[in-house]
Amino acid sequence: MISGCAGKSLNAEEIGFFRGERPWGLILFARNVGEPNRIAELCARFRDCVDRPNAPVFIDQEGGRVQRLRPPLVPAYPPASRIGALYRKDPASGRRAAFLMSRLHAFDLGRLGINVDCLPVLDVPADGASGVIGDRAYGQEPRAVAALGKEAAEGLLAGGVLPVMKHIPGHGRARVDSHLGLPVVEARLDELLAHDFVPFRELRHLPMAMTAHVVFAALDANHPATTSPLVISEVIRGMIGFDGLLMSDDISMNALSGDFADRSRAIFGAGCDVVLHCSGVMDEMRTVASETPLLAGAALARAERSLKYATAADDADEAQLRAEFEVLMAMEA
């Protein structure tokens, strides 16, 4: 499992839980963001608790609306839609900007001890969709989303930070925010293959992916992708061909039904490797942990392989890259 925590440092109960249960990873939110040294200490303390110096610490640092680290700690970054707008003006500049923004994220995250960013967003919005994705997407053309998502992933990797593509196999058609309710997509399979699934298939080599809490009626009318054995085996592992670590989106979201025990069993029963629990609420964490198996077999192999995907950061000049990024984004404005 990947767990959250309640505040800017670990309390005694969390330390005991992490030492006993040894979650695979930790995810940080705005509530966990303090001074830089406190963030670094939080990451280090978690790794000490689970006794793994390279244990993954995740964050959603996209830019725009979804940016857990904010000024003055780090710069305010533009949403993905602005990168997409630049790409439509000049593809080479758009690709470079996507790479640079992620490389700058990696500078920000790396010095705090955060080694995984839940990026790139590969969802392709459709007309009439919920705004939950909205400007978080690079655009409405699947090949463009794939091209920019590839650059974003490579920018993170160049800085020694692992990417997580989301929300596989696609949240772009959802007319309901899955934080609030269960979206049902009625598109035919051929439409999904030609549109929604394209960026994920193009980037199927990436080490990790996060599922979509979305029902695809043409595939499984009774379960969202996260808890659908059919979608995970036939689509994510089959048609898309992704063989990396598959993590659920947050188990707390209202798109899922049942209590936390029910949800955990359904997520693992469907074929996810890791469950994501974000709230930091201890009673919920204990329930999820009670239904979470030891990481073993194919899931363990994928987890270990995903961490080996990381390499040391390059020797890029941060100030130079920040200046270049500002020039490129001024072209889009």
Phi and psi in degrees as a GROMACS rama.xvg file:
@    title "Ramachandran Plot"
@    xaxis  label "Phi"
@    yaxis  label "Psi"
@TYPE xy
-112.094  124.885  ILE-2
-110.79  157.614  SER-3
-97.2366  -176.037  GLY-4
-146.249  165.088  CYS-5
-80.4638  -34.3737  ALA-6
-141.531  -155.558  GLY-7
-84.2324  -8.90671  LYS-8
-146.945  161.456  SER-9
-79.8338  133.144  LEU-10
-88.1639  174.286  ASN-11
-61.7176  -38.024  ALA-12
-66.0341  -41.3467  GLU-13
-65.7506  -41.1747  GLU-14
-59.4356  -45.1571  ILE-15
-63.45  -40.7684  GLY-16
-63.8082  -48.5391  PHE-17
-64.4526  -37.8658  PHE-18
-67.8467  -35.2869  ARG-19
-79.8633  -44.465  GLY-20
-91.0466  -26.3566  GLU-21
50.1574  64.1867  ARG-22
-56.2483  153.612  PRO-23
-68.417  -34.3247  TRP-24
-150.418  171.271  GLY-25
-124.539  142.007  LEU-26
-120.977  137.095  ILE-27
-106.81  146.502  LEU-28
-129.407  -179.847  PHE-29
-57.4097  -32.6412  ALA-30
-65.4125  -18.103  ARG-31
-96.3256  -0.84191  ASN-32
-93.8441  113.408  VAL-33
-118.774  -146.301  GLY-34
-65.9757  153.635  GLU-35
-51.2466  -42.697  PRO-36
-66.6272  -29.5275  ASN-37
-72.6289  -37.017  ARG-38
-64.5312  -46.484  ILE-39
-61.2033  -39.5966  ALA-40
-66.7555  -38.9981  GLU-41
-60.4364  -46.7112  LEU-42
-61.5039  -44.945  CYS-43
-65.5449  -38.9697  ALA-44
-66.7114  -39.9399  ARG-45
-60.1092  -47.5284  PHE-46
-62.8531  -35.3208  ARG-47
-65.164  -41.1597  ASP-48
-62.3582  -41.3792  CYS-49
-91.5465  -2.27773  VAL-50
59.4564  41.4687  ASP-51
-139.049  107.752  ARG-52
-64.5746  -19.8747  PRO-53
-108.112  17.5414  ASN-54
-54.9017  135.989  ALA-55
-71.5578  134.212  PRO-56
-116.988  118.51  VAL-57
-99.9058  156.42  PHE-58
-155.329  153.302  ILE-59
-95.5722  96.8281  ASP-60
-124.016  84.783  GLN-61
-95.2902  -40.9965  GLU-62
111.154  161.502  GLY-63
67.0346  -134.921  GLY-64
-64.056  -33.9237  ARG-65
-104.733  88.0422  VAL-66
-148.072  98.7071  GLN-67
-69.8627  -36.5714  ARG-68
-91.6947  127.864  LEU-69
-132.994  170.025  ARG-70
-58.6816  145.617  PRO-71
-88.3873  2.04264  PRO-72
-64.2083  -43.9224  LEU-73
-140.618  164.967  VAL-74
-65.9765  159.272  PRO-75
-80.3724  124.426  ALA-76
-102.852  152.32  TYR-77
-73.8951  159.034  PRO-78
-70.8757  161.593  PRO-79
-58.1648  -30.1209  ALA-80
-59.9955  -31.9055  SER-81
-71.7866  -34.0608  ARG-82
-63.8811  -41.573  ILE-83
-64.0356  -38.9151  GLY-84
-63.914  -39.9135  ALA-85
-64.4962  -40.2319  LEU-86
-59.7559  -39.9636  TYR-87
-67.8561  -29.2422  ARG-88
-75.4677  -43.6763  LYS-89
-153.116  100.284  ASP-90
-54.8655  -41.0534  PRO-91
-63.3949  -42.1445  ALA-92
-67.6327  -38.431  SER-93
-63.6001  -44.0884  GLY-94
-62.6412  -43.1785  ARG-95
-63.9208  -40.091  ARG-96
-64.929  -39.1738  ALA-97
-62.2956  -43.7484  ALA-98
-62.9483  -47.4307  PHE-99
-63.9188  -41.9844  LEU-100
-62.2263  -40.8704  MET-101
-68.7545  -37.725  SER-102
-64.1187  -35.4468  ARG-103
-69.8439  -38.6774  LEU-104
-55.4323  -42.7248  HIS-105
-63.9346  -37.7878  ALA-106
-58.2747  -48.3093  PHE-107
-61.133  -45.9834  ASP-108
-76.0029  -41.3276  LEU-109
-59.702  -38.1533  GLY-110
-75.2029  -9.60508  ARG-111
-99.5904  -6.63186  LEU-112
91.3835  8.32547  GLY-113
-90.6135  124.695  ILE-114
-119.381  6.79911  ASN-115
-139.297  132.107  VAL-116
-117.027  128.353  ASP-117
-77.6096  77.2041  CYS-118
-158.751  142.493  LEU-119
-91.2029  153.475  PRO-120
-82.125  115.959  VAL-121
-107.862  11.9742  LEU-122
-69.4598  141.976  ASP-123
-114.321  101.749  VAL-124
-63.5902  146.009  PRO-125
-112.492  158.27  ALA-126
-57.5206  135.775  ASP-127
85.4799  2.28063  GLY-128
-75.3643  159.778  ALA-129
-58.8436  150.531  SER-130
-78.2776  3.48322  GLY-131
-60.7832  -31.7692  VAL-132
-90.907  -63.9728  ILE-133
47.3292  -122.824  GLY-134
-76.7088  2.49409  ASP-135
-74.4502  -16.759  ARG-136
-89.519  152.068  ALA-137
-74.6738  -22.0581  TYR-138
161.269  -170.697  GLY-139
-107.96  9.25959  GLN-140
-109.492  116.381  GLU-141
-56.9077  -40.4594  PRO-142
-67.3703  -35.8885  ARG-143
-65.5785  -43.0321  ALA-144
-59.8178  -43.0746  VAL-145
-62.8495  -44.5844  ALA-146
-62.8258  -43.8363  ALA-147
-74.5837  -36.0751  LEU-148
-62.744  -37.617  GLY-149
-62.1081  -44.5598  LYS-150
-64.961  -39.7753  GLU-151
-61.9434  -44.3533  ALA-152
-62.8546  -41.7351  ALA-153
-68.654  -31.1469  GLU-154
-65.0268  -42.1482  GLY-155
-62.5872  -47.4135  LEU-156
-62.3041  -35.2145  LEU-157
-63.2068  -25.6987  ALA-158
-98.1671  11.1361  GLY-159
79.3247  18.2296  GLY-160
-113.585  135.952  VAL-161
-83.4984  140.684  LEU-162
-92.2873  154.54  PRO-163
-128.026  114.835  VAL-164
-80.7948  143.402  MET-165
-147.891  154.877  LYS-166
-113.932  101.895  HIS-167
-67.6997  134.229  ILE-168
-94.6789  16.6731  PRO-169
139.434  127.389  GLY-170
-109.906  2.75303  HIS-171
-68.2784  -25.5906  GLY-172
-91.6193  -6.66007  ARG-173
-62.096  129.563  ALA-174
-96.6789  0.717915  ARG-175
-128.492  140.127  VAL-176
-71.1304  118.426  ASP-177
-68.7514  -11.5742  SER-178
-66.7792  -27.0936  HIS-179
-106.422  -31.3471  LEU-180
-160.821  -176.715  GLY-181
-97.4609  112.35  LEU-182
-76.0751  141.826  PRO-183
-122.581  122.356  VAL-184
-102.975  125.794  VAL-185
-98.1853  1.65925  GLU-186
-60.0114  148.866  ALA-187
-69.9666  159.182  ARG-188
-60.959  -39.2763  LEU-189
-64.5579  -34.387  ASP-190
-66.3856  -42.7275  GLU-191
-63.874  -42.2028  LEU-192
-63.8678  -37.0755  LEU-193
-83.2794  -13.4198  ALA-194
-130.197  -73.4152  HIS-195
-64.4327  -41.0995  ASP-196
-80.8657  -15.104  PHE-197
-56.7918  -52.503  VAL-198
-61.5777  -36.2031  PRO-199
-68.1192  -37.5967  PHE-200
-67.4743  -39.9076  ARG-201
-63.5931  -30.0967  GLU-202
-112.201  27.4987  LEU-203
-64.2032  -13.7806  ARG-204
-77.6443  -12.2535  HIS-205
-64.947  156.616  LEU-206
-75.5089  -26.7878  PRO-207
-141.971  152.023  MET-208
-143.825  149.642  ALA-209
-111.884  135.91  MET-210
-76.4035  165.027  THR-211
-102.371  130.229  ALA-212
-82.6042  67.073  HIS-213
-135.153  133.786  VAL-214
-83.5647  128.766  VAL-215
-106.632  99.4389  PHE-216
-59.875  -30.7864  ALA-217
-70.1374  -15.5285  ALA-218
-110.995  -51.0195  LEU-219
-151.889  100.163  ASP-220
-74.6676  -7.79842  ALA-221
-107.173  -12.7279  ASN-222
-140.066  139.089  HIS-223
-66.4138  160.168  PRO-224
-50.8499  -39.8074  ALA-225
-57.8048  -33.6797  THR-226
-116.275  20.837  THR-227
-105.825  108.535  SER-228
-57.0188  -34.3933  PRO-229
-67.5157  -47.8548  LEU-230
-63.7141  -42.0283  VAL-231
-67.9299  -44.9683  ILE-232
-77.4309  -44.6038  SER-233
-84.6069  -34.4475  GLU-234
-99.7479  -61.368  VAL-235
-66.2422  -49.4162  ILE-236
-81.6289  -28.9106  ARG-237
-93.5301  -79.7121  GLY-238
-61.5341  -41.9858  MET-239
-79.1287  -35.6052  ILE-240
83.1981  23.373  GLY-241
-81.2853  126.026  PHE-242
-122.949  20.6665  ASP-243
-89.4962  -169.341  GLY-244
-70.023  126.517  LEU-245
-107.92  115.647  LEU-246
-111.226  147.218  MET-247
-72.0785  157.554  SER-248
-69.4364  174.951  ASP-249
-54.2916  126.438  ASP-250
-66.9693  -16.9757  ILE-251
-79.8405  -11.7051  SER-252
-69.1793  147.631  MET-253
-73.9184  -5.54755  ASN-254
-66.1566  -24.934  ALA-255
-91.425  150.927  LEU-256
-114.004  162.723  SER-257
87.8905  175.795  GLY-258
-83.2431  -177.631  ASP-259
-65.9638  -31.6442  PHE-260
-66.1602  -46.4824  ALA-261
-59.2639  -46.1274  ASP-262
-63.3198  -43.2088  ARG-263
-61.3622  -46.3206  SER-264
-61.8705  -40.3032  ARG-265
-66.5435  -39.2838  ALA-266
-63.9172  -47.5383  ILE-267
-71.9613  -35.1794  PHE-268
-63.8871  -28.7462  GLY-269
-77.594  -22.6781  ALA-270
119.278  6.66419  GLY-271
-67.3101  146.487  CYS-272
-82.2373  -35.896  ASP-273
-139.987  140.579  VAL-274
-100.286  139.441  VAL-275
-105.271  121.967  LEU-276
-124.77  117.964  HIS-277
-104.368  -20.9282  CYS-278
-69.6045  -26.724  SER-279
76.8733  9.34844  GLY-280
-81.8151  118.678  VAL-281
-62.1191  -41.9964  MET-282
-59.756  -40.8794  ASP-283
-65.9322  -42.7867  GLU-284
-59.0746  -41.8013  MET-285
-65.895  -39.3249  ARG-286
-65.181  -46.22  THR-287
-60.4336  -44.3986  VAL-288
-61.5476  -35.7229  ALA-289
-65.6979  -22.3288  SER-290
-106.362  6.76617  GLU-291
-99.9365  121.528  THR-292
-74.4868  163.991  PRO-293
-62.7468  142.281  LEU-294
-70.2334  117.634  LEU-295
-153.856  169.858  ALA-296
59.8921  -137.022  GLY-297
-63.2824  -36.0734  ALA-298
-64.3708  -43.0313  ALA-299
-63.4962  -41.8657  LEU-300
-61.9908  -41.2528  ALA-301
-67.0121  -39.6182  ARG-302
-62.2532  -46.5947  ALA-303
-65.389  -38.8692  GLU-304
-66.4113  -36.8958  ARG-305
-63.634  -39.2228  SER-306
-71.2547  -30.8044  LEU-307
-71.2346  -13.4599  LYS-308
-66.298  -23.6146  TYR-309
-73.8026  143.645  ALA-310
-127.713  168.75  THR-311
-64.1759  148.529  ALA-312
-63.3163  147.866  ALA-313
-72.2534  -177.879  ASP-314
-104.573  31.9545  ASP-315
-61.352  151.294  ALA-316
-86.4786  112.503  ASP-317
-61.5558  -46.6251  GLU-318
-61.621  -39.6131  ALA-319
-65.3146  -42.1145  GLN-320
-68.5937  -36.703  LEU-321
-64.2185  -41.3396  ARG-322
-64.8153  -41.5024  ALA-323
-63.2472  -41.1995  GLU-324
-63.0951  -42.0585  PHE-325
-61.7781  -39.3644  GLU-326
-63.1238  -44.726  VAL-327
-65.0284  -42.6706  LEU-328
-70.7206  -26.8364  MET-329
-65.6169  -29.1072  ALA-330
-64.2547  -32.8085  MET-331
-80.4078  -32.267  GLU-332
